[in-house]
Amino acid sequence: MRPEKKILLVDDDAALRESLAEQFHLLGQVSIAQAASAAEALALLGGGPFDAVLLDVGLPDMDGRELCRRFRQEGVRCPIVMLTATNDPAGGPAGSPEDGASDYVAKPFRVGALLARLRAQLERDEHAGIAIGPYVFRPGARLLLDERTGRKIRLTEKEAAILAHLHRAAGRVVAREALLGDVWGYNDGVTTHTLETHVYRLRQKIEPDPSRAEILTTEAGGYRLGP
């Protein structure tokens, strides 16, 4: 699993949450946000974006499948792995395509098996093509491809991370401080000027007219990917 992944874990079982959070911590540079209910998860969603969601079906205030559909309606595009009961009729690998889940893992599960399934989803997400403006973005390859012309744009690690985080925000504005923390971590030696410099260089690569950005736009307090 690549470093600096942000995972949202939604389950009302506090012991299970703590156990999984500890296992993820051992992987290194994996940030876990925990929610015990749908309401808490929706509140945390505003502070995203996340690289993946682990979501229990049996939440106290909402069926997990309904919450999954709500996430998709809110623009969440990252992998969502549903944690289901063994006797749940929709708990098999096929699940229900209408709920928008990426995968299903039945309880009780081995932590190693869950991590393997999550890793597979993250890797598939990284290498899948993402539409950004006129380009197909391949995060794992750090590449933008204009399929109309065949032009390929190579990206640096930070440039690819900036695009990936803005994409996961699904059209919402991402504050400079949040983007800085997501891409660089909370390093005292890195300032918003560093981010602005990378955004400037990225626009030189991807915008038809960098002085009038349409793909990576500046908004009040932050940045956003255009339609």
N, C-alpha and C positions, 0 to 999 in steps of 0.2 A: 504494500500500500504506500503511495507517495506521501511525503510529509505534509504538514500543515493542513490536514483535513478537518473540517468542522462537521460534527455529527450531532443531529438532534435525536435524542432518545426519549420516547414518549411511552411510559408504562406506569401504572399505579402501584406496582410492586417495588417498594423502596429498596429492599434487599437485592433484588435482581438488578435494579438500576446501578446501585453502588458496585456490585460485582462486575457488571459489564464495563462501567466507567474505569474501574481499576485495571481490567484487562486491556482496554484501549490505551490507558496511560502507559502501560508497559511497552506498547508499540512505539512510543515516542512521537511527539509533535502532532498528536491527535487531540483536538479540543472537543469535549463532550458538553453539550447543553442538555439538562435534564428537565423533563416535565412530567407531572403526575396526572395530568388531566388534559382534555382537549382545550380548555380555556387557557391553561398555562402554555400549551404548545402554540396556540395562535398568537399569544402575546410575544413569545420568543421569536416567532416567525418574522415579526417586524424588525428584529435586530439581526436578521440573517444577512447574506444568504448562507445556506448550508450545502455541503457536498453530498450528504445523504441523510435519510431519515429512517430510524428504526421505530416502528409504530405498532403498539399492541392493539389487538381488536377490541378487547374488553376494557374500555375506559369507563370511569364512573359517570361521566356527564355526556358522553356521545359514543356511538358505535364507531370503532376505529375506521371502518370502511367509509363511513360518511365523512369522517375527518380527512381521510385520504382524498376523497373527491373534492372536499373543500380546499385542501392544499393545491390540488391541480387547478381549481377555479381561480385561486389566488395567484397563479402563475408559477408555482413551484415545479421546476423541471428536473430536479436532481432525482436519483434513484430513491424509491421508497420501498423498504422491505417490511412486510407485515408479519407480526408475530401472532400466530393463531393457536387456538386450542387444538389438541390432537383430534377431538371428536367434532371439530367444526367442519361442516360439509364443504365450505369454501377454503379449507385449510391446506389443500394439496397444492402442488406446483402450478396447476393451471389457474386456480383461484377464480376470480370474477373480473373479466376485462373491464367492466364498467367502473370499477372503483379506482383505476389508475395506478394500482400498485405495480412495482417492478418485479417483485419476487415475494414468496411466502415461505416462512419457516415455522414449523409446528413446534409448540412447547410440549414436553420439555426438550431442550436441545443441548447439544454440546457446544460450548463457547467456541471451540476451534472451528466447528462446522459453520456456525453463524458468521464468524469472521471471514471464512473462505467465501461464503456466498456474498457477503457484503463487498469483499475485495473484488470479486468477479464483476459485480455491478458497477463499482467505481472505475475499474479498468475499461469496461465496455463504454461507460459514459465518457471517459477521457478520449477514447479513440473514435467515437462516433462523430459524424459530421454535424456541425451546428451552423445554422444560417445566421450570419451577421452581415447586414447590408447586402452587397452583391457577392459576398464571399461565403465559402464553406470553411468553417473554422474547425481545425483538428487539434484540440488542446494537447493531446499526448505527443504529437509530432511538432508542436509549436509552429503551426503552419496555417496560413490563410490561402485559399485557392479560389481564383476567379474562374469558374467553370466555363464562362462565355469566351474568355480569351486564352485560358490555360495559364495565366500568370500565377506564379507562386510567390508568396511573401513569407520570408523566414522571420520568426519572432524570437526575441530573447526570452529567457525564463520569466522575467518580471512582466514583460509585455503580454505574454500568454496568460499569466496569472491575473493581470488586470482585466483582460477581456473575459476570462472565465468567471471571475467574481461579478462583473457587471452583467454578464449573461444570466447568471443564476438569480439576479435581482429582478428579472422578468419585467424590465421596463421601469422599475422604480429607481428613484435617485439614491445613489450610495454616497454617504457623506465622505469627505476627504479623509477624515480621521479614521473612519471605519475601514475604508479601502486600504489606507496605509497600514493599519493593524493587521488586516487579513493577508496582505501580500508580503509585508516586510517583518511582521511581528512587532511587538512593542519594544523597539530598540531606541534608546535615548539619542543615538547618533543619527537617526533618520528623521527628517522633517517633511512637512507637506511640500516643500520646494522640490524634494527628491521625486515625489509623486508627480508634480506638475511637469518636471523635466521629462519623465518617462512618457507622460500623456502627450506632450508636445512631439516627442520623437515618434511615438506610435501614430499620431495623426499624419505626420509626414509620409508614413508608409501606406496608410489605408484610406485617407480621405482624398477624393478627387480635387478638392480645393481646401487645403488645410486651414486657410484663414477663415473659412465658413464651414465649420464642422457640421456634418449631418449624421455621421455614424456614431461617433463618440462625442457627445455634447456636454457642455458645461451648464450646470443648473445651479440654482441657489444652494450653496453649501456643499455641492458635490458634482458627481458625474452620472451620466445615464447613457445607455445604448439606445440609439434611435430605432425606429421600426424597420 
